[in-house]
Amino acid sequence: MSFADEAASLEEDLVQLRRALHREPEIGLDLPRTQEKVLRALDGMPLEITLGQKTTSVTAVLRGTAPAMSSPTSSNPSGQAPAVLLRADMDALPVQERTGVAYTSHVDGAMHACGHDLHTAMLVGAARLLNEQRDRLAGDVVFMFQPGEEGWDGASVMVDEGVLEASGRRADAAYGLHVFSALMPGGQFVTKPGTMLAASGALTVTVVGAGGHGSAPHLANDPVTVVAEMITSLQTMVTRRFDVFDPVVVTVGVLSAGSRRNIIPETASFEATVRSFSARSRERLVDAIPRLLHGIAAAHGAQAEVRYEDEYPVTVNNPDETAFAAATITEVFGDQQHAQLAAPLSGSEDFSRVLARVPGSFVGLGATPVGADPHTAPFNHSPYAVFDDAVLASGAALYAELATRRLALLTP
């Protein structure tokens, strides 16, 4: 029986787990109830489990029993069995759910609006599938259940605590999956060699001027107009200072100033997310943005407090590992269930931390509900985003196939 067939038989269990996670979302690095559900779902399998020290992560190692490499080589001086890492993120978002689904979030202000509940259920499913066929595993599989992907850099915490070496040696390959509630048809996998996702940065700016009466702006120093010029100039900067074929995106999501229409406030502030698609652009932004904003403030005789923080680096898929993943998808699910992205997506991911150290690939999976138009359905992070449970079995099967096939190739 194939992994796809076996996964179909697990579908009901995976749906129940996913919906239990969805009803009780947790945010950030501390996800005790989520961790408890994952541990309960993994109970009974011969897994070597390690819990995070600084976060509620779960790392589980499954030892394969098929014949594997047992003597030292130049690429494996320890002589230990090869290892493949599979990752799922577990955290939710500070979003008030408005989907109206029967299993809607019971937690005010929190929602699994990015599909991480599906990722977690899929990885549990993969663990069950691989455990049932341990005799096919010519090496070890590391299951990385990660908190804090949504801006908390949980991957870095887990890397620092040794997840990449959890089997006893550095993982030879790493794979992650991410579902999308729109953009692509339900059940379709997408891959892309090279840059798959953008790097992200966080910009926070406060302009300090001098308050006064709205009728006499010449007697004050209006920070609102300074902030307005800054926001416009940032959009000009990314089109005039950066190559159009290596783009930068700056989006202001928070803008704050004043208390009444006839009062010039003393301060005005804004926050923005910054996306880039190459290490060179990412490095340039660290200097270019503060320099531009301080210059504008100085020109108006105001002061600017500018904080620009690098967040996640560019997510870069190894070309060979991505070709392997694409070939596995087409062989298992058919040519029609695979597509290659023509351009990177502008979202960002801390799985980039893993791919910077281990060759691997990050794969997308359409979870657009049946009957919904992928071009108009609410997208990830929307309070109306709905993900189709029908993709759970496919995701679990692909995880299992990637691990089994890659370990076979790693074994002489």
C-alpha positions in Angstrom: 0.0 0.0 0.0 1.4 3.5 -0.9 1.7 6.3 1.5 -1.0 8.1 -0.3 -3.4 5.2 0.3 -2.4 4.8 3.9 -2.8 8.6 4.5 -6.3 8.5 3.2 -7.1 6.0 5.9 -5.8 8.5 8.5 -7.8 11.4 7.1 -10.5 11.3 9.8 -7.9 11.4 12.6 -6.0 14.2 11.0 -9.1 16.3 10.5 -10.0 15.8 14.2 -6.5 16.9 15.3 -6.4 19.9 12.9 -9.8 21.1 14.1 -8.9 20.6 17.8 -5.8 22.8 17.2 -7.9 25.3 15.3 -10.4 25.7 18.1 -7.6 26.5 20.6 -5.0 28.6 18.9 -1.9 29.9 20.7 0.4 32.7 19.7 4.2 33.1 19.9 6.8 30.8 21.4 4.8 29.5 24.4 2.1 27.0 23.1 1.5 24.6 26.0 -1.9 23.3 24.9 -0.7 22.8 21.3 2.4 21.0 22.6 0.2 18.8 24.7 -2.0 17.9 21.7 1.0 17.0 19.6 2.6 14.9 22.3 -0.7 13.0 22.8 -1.0 12.4 19.0 2.6 11.0 18.9 2.2 8.8 22.0 2.8 5.1 21.5 5.3 5.5 18.7 9.0 4.6 19.3 10.1 8.3 18.9 13.0 9.9 20.7 11.3 13.1 21.9 13.0 16.3 23.1 11.1 19.3 24.3 12.4 22.8 23.9 14.0 24.7 26.8 13.2 28.2 25.7 10.0 27.4 23.8 7.3 24.7 23.7 8.8 23.0 20.7 8.7 19.3 20.1 11.6 17.4 18.3 11.0 13.8 17.6 13.4 11.3 16.0 12.3 8.1 14.3 15.0 5.6 13.7 14.6 3.6 10.5 15.3 -0.1 10.5 16.1 -0.6 6.8 19.8 -1.3 6.0 21.7 2.0 6.1 25.2 3.3 5.8 27.1 2.2 8.9 30.8 2.8 8.0 32.6 6.2 7.8 32.9 7.9 4.5 34.3 11.3 3.5 30.8 12.9 3.6 29.8 11.0 6.7 32.9 10.6 8.9 30.9 9.5 11.9 29.4 6.5 10.0 25.9 7.3 11.4 22.8 6.7 9.4 21.7 9.6 7.2 18.9 11.9 8.4 16.1 13.9 6.9 14.3 16.7 8.7 10.6 17.5 8.2 9.2 20.7 9.7 5.8 22.0 10.7 5.1 25.4 12.4 2.4 25.4 15.1 1.6 29.0 16.2 -1.4 31.1 15.3 -2.0 34.8 14.7 -3.5 37.7 16.7 -6.6 37.7 14.4 -10.3 37.6 15.4 -11.8 34.8 13.4 -14.8 35.6 11.2 -15.1 32.4 9.1 -18.2 31.0 10.8 -16.9 27.4 10.4 -18.2 24.9 13.0 -14.7 24.5 14.5 -14.0 28.3 14.8 -11.5 29.6 17.3 -12.7 29.6 20.9 -10.0 32.1 21.8 -10.8 35.8 21.4 -8.3 37.6 19.2 -6.4 34.5 18.1 -6.9 32.4 14.9 -5.0 29.8 12.8 -5.3 32.2 9.9 -2.1 30.9 8.2 -2.8 27.2 8.2 -0.2 26.1 10.7 -2.8 23.8 12.3 -2.9 21.9 9.0 0.9 21.7 8.9 1.0 20.3 12.4 -1.6 17.6 11.7 0.2 16.7 8.4 3.5 16.2 10.2 1.8 14.0 12.9 0.3 12.0 10.0 3.7 11.6 8.4 5.1 10.3 11.7 2.4 7.7 11.8 2.9 6.7 8.2 6.7 6.4 8.5 6.4 4.5 11.8 4.3 1.9 10.1 7.0 1.4 7.5 10.1 1.8 9.5 11.6 -1.1 7.6 11.6 1.1 4.5 13.5 3.9 6.2 17.2 3.6 5.5 18.1 6.3 8.1 16.5 8.6 10.6 13.7 11.2 10.3 13.6 14.3 12.5 10.2 15.8 13.0 10.5 19.5 13.9 7.3 20.9 15.5 8.1 24.6 15.8 6.4 27.4 17.7 6.8 31.1 16.9 7.1 31.3 13.1 4.8 34.4 13.0 7.5 37.0 13.8 9.1 35.2 16.8 11.9 33.4 14.9 11.1 30.1 16.6 13.3 28.3 14.0 16.4 30.1 15.3 15.6 29.0 18.8 15.2 25.4 17.7 18.4 25.5 15.6 20.3 26.9 18.6 18.9 24.1 20.8 20.2 21.5 18.3 17.2 20.4 16.2 19.4 20.0 13.1 21.6 17.5 14.9 18.8 15.8 16.8 19.5 12.4 15.2 23.2 12.6 16.3 24.5 14.2 13.1 23.6 17.2 11.0 20.5 16.5 8.8 21.3 15.7 5.2 18.1 17.3 3.8 15.2 19.3 5.1 11.7 19.9 3.8 8.8 22.1 4.8 5.2 22.5 3.6 2.9 25.5 3.6 -0.7 25.7 2.7 -2.5 28.6 1.0 -6.2 29.4 1.3 -6.1 31.1 -2.2 -3.7 31.7 -5.1 -3.7 28.0 -6.3 -6.3 25.3 -6.6 -6.9 22.9 -3.7 -4.6 19.9 -3.8 -2.0 21.5 -6.1 1.6 21.5 -5.0 4.0 24.3 -6.1 7.7 24.4 -6.0 10.4 26.9 -7.0 14.2 26.4 -7.1 16.3 29.3 -5.7 14.5 32.2 -4.1 11.1 31.0 -2.9 10.1 33.7 -0.4 11.3 37.2 0.5 13.4 38.4 3.4 11.5 40.6 5.9 12.4 43.6 7.9 10.4 45.7 10.5 10.5 49.5 10.4 9.3 51.6 13.3 9.5 55.4 13.1 8.5 58.2 15.5 8.9 61.9 14.4 9.1 64.5 17.1 8.1 68.0 16.1 6.4 70.8 18.1 2.7 70.8 18.8 0.4 73.7 18.4 -2.9 75.1 17.2 -4.2 73.7 13.9 -5.0 77.2 12.7 -1.4 78.4 13.1 1.0 75.7 11.7 3.7 78.3 11.3 4.0 78.5 15.0 4.4 74.8 15.4 6.5 72.1 13.7 4.0 69.6 12.3 5.2 66.0 12.5 2.2 64.7 10.5 3.4 66.3 7.3 6.9 65.0 7.9 5.6 61.4 8.3 3.5 61.9 5.2 6.6 62.8 3.2 8.5 59.9 4.6 5.9 57.4 3.6 5.7 58.8 0.1 9.5 59.0 -0.2 9.9 55.4 0.8 7.8 54.3 -2.1 9.9 56.5 -4.4 13.1 55.1 -2.9 12.3 51.5 -3.7 11.6 52.3 -7.4 14.6 54.6 -7.8 17.3 53.1 -5.7 16.7 49.4 -6.3 16.8 47.3 -9.4 13.3 46.6 -10.8 14.4 43.0 -11.3 15.4 42.7 -7.7 12.5 44.5 -6.1 11.8 45.8 -2.6 8.3 46.2 -1.1 7.6 48.7 1.7 4.1 48.6 3.2 3.0 50.9 6.0 0.5 49.0 8.2 0.3 51.3 11.2 -0.1 55.1 11.2 -0.7 57.1 14.3 -0.9 60.8 15.1 -3.0 63.4 17.0 -6.1 63.5 19.1 -8.3 66.2 17.5 -8.5 67.8 14.1 -7.5 71.3 15.2 -4.5 70.2 17.3 -1.0 69.8 15.8 0.5 66.9 17.7 4.0 66.8 19.1 4.7 63.3 17.6 3.6 61.1 14.7 4.6 57.6 14.1 4.2 54.7 11.6 5.3 51.1 11.3 6.0 49.2 8.1 7.0 45.8 6.8 9.8 45.6 4.3 10.4 42.8 1.9 13.4 42.0 -0.4 14.4 39.1 -2.5 18.2 39.1 -2.4 20.9 39.3 0.3 22.3 42.4 -1.4 19.1 44.3 -1.3 18.5 43.2 2.3 21.9 44.5 3.3 21.4 47.8 1.5 18.1 48.5 3.2 19.7 48.5 6.7 21.5 51.7 5.7 19.3 53.2 3.0 16.0 53.5 5.0 17.3 55.2 8.2 19.5 57.6 6.1 16.5 58.6 4.0 14.2 59.2 7.0 16.7 61.1 9.1 17.4 63.3 6.1 13.7 64.2 5.7 13.3 64.9 9.4 16.4 67.1 9.4 15.1 69.1 6.3 12.0 69.9 8.4 13.8 70.7 11.6 12.3 67.7 13.3 13.8 64.7 15.1 13.3 61.1 13.9 13.6 58.0 16.0 14.1 55.2 13.4 14.4 51.6 14.3 15.0 49.1 11.4 15.2 45.5 12.4 16.2 42.6 10.1 13.8 39.7 10.6 13.9 36.6 8.4 16.4 36.1 5.5 15.4 35.1 2.0 14.1 31.6 1.8 16.3 29.9 -0.8 15.4 26.4 -2.1 18.3 24.1 -3.1 17.8 23.5 -6.8 18.6 19.7 -6.6 16.4 19.2 -3.6 13.6 21.1 -5.2 13.9 19.1 -8.4 13.7 15.9 -6.3 10.6 17.2 -4.5 8.9 18.1 -7.8 9.7 14.7 -9.3 8.3 13.0 -6.1 5.1 15.1 -6.4 4.5 14.3 -10.0 5.2 10.6 -9.6 3.0 10.2 -6.5 0.1 12.6 -7.4 0.4 13.2 -11.1 1.7 16.0 -13.4 -1.5 18.0 -13.0 -1.0 18.3 -9.2 2.3 20.1 -9.6 3.2 23.6 -10.8 6.4 25.6 -10.7 6.1 29.2 -9.5 7.2 31.7 -12.1 8.3 34.2 -9.4 9.0 34.2 -5.6 6.2 34.9 -3.2 6.6 38.1 -1.1 5.8 36.4 2.2 8.7 35.4 4.5 9.6 32.4 6.6 11.9 31.4 9.4 12.3 28.0 7.7 14.9 30.0 5.8 17.1 29.5 8.9 17.1 25.8 8.3 17.6 26.0 4.6 20.6 28.3 5.1 22.3 25.4 6.9 20.8 22.2 5.3 20.0 21.7 1.6 16.3 21.3 1.2 13.1 22.7 -0.2 10.0 24.6 0.9 6.9 23.4 -0.9 3.5 25.1 -1.2 0.2 23.3 -1.2 -3.1 24.8 -2.3 -5.9 24.5 0.2 -8.5 26.6 -1.4 -12.0 25.3 -0.4 -14.0 23.4 -3.0 -16.1 25.8 -5.0 -14.0 28.9 -4.1 -12.1 30.9 -6.7 -8.4 30.8 -5.9 -8.1 34.3 -7.3 -10.7 35.8 -5.0 -10.8 33.6 -2.0 -9.6 35.2 1.3 -5.9 34.7 1.6 -3.7 33.7 4.5 -3.8 36.0 7.5 -7.4 37.1 6.7 -10.0 36.7 9.4 -12.1 35.0 6.7 -9.4 32.6 5.4 -10.7 29.0 5.2 -8.4 26.0 4.5 -9.7 22.8 3.0 -9.1 19.7 5.3 -9.1 17.5 2.2 -5.4 18.4 1.6 -4.3 16.9 5.0 -3.8 13.4 3.7 -1.8 14.6 0.7 0.5 16.7 2.8 1.2 13.8 5.2 1.8 11.5 2.3 4.3 13.9 0.6 6.2 14.4 3.9 6.5 10.6 4.2 7.5 10.1 0.5 10.2 12.8 0.7 11.8 11.3 3.8 11.7 7.7 2.6 12.9 8.4 -1.0 15.6 10.8 0.1 17.0 8.5 2.7 17.2 5.7 0.1 19.2 8.0 -2.2 21.5 8.9 0.7 22.3 5.2 1.4 25.0 3.7 -0.9 
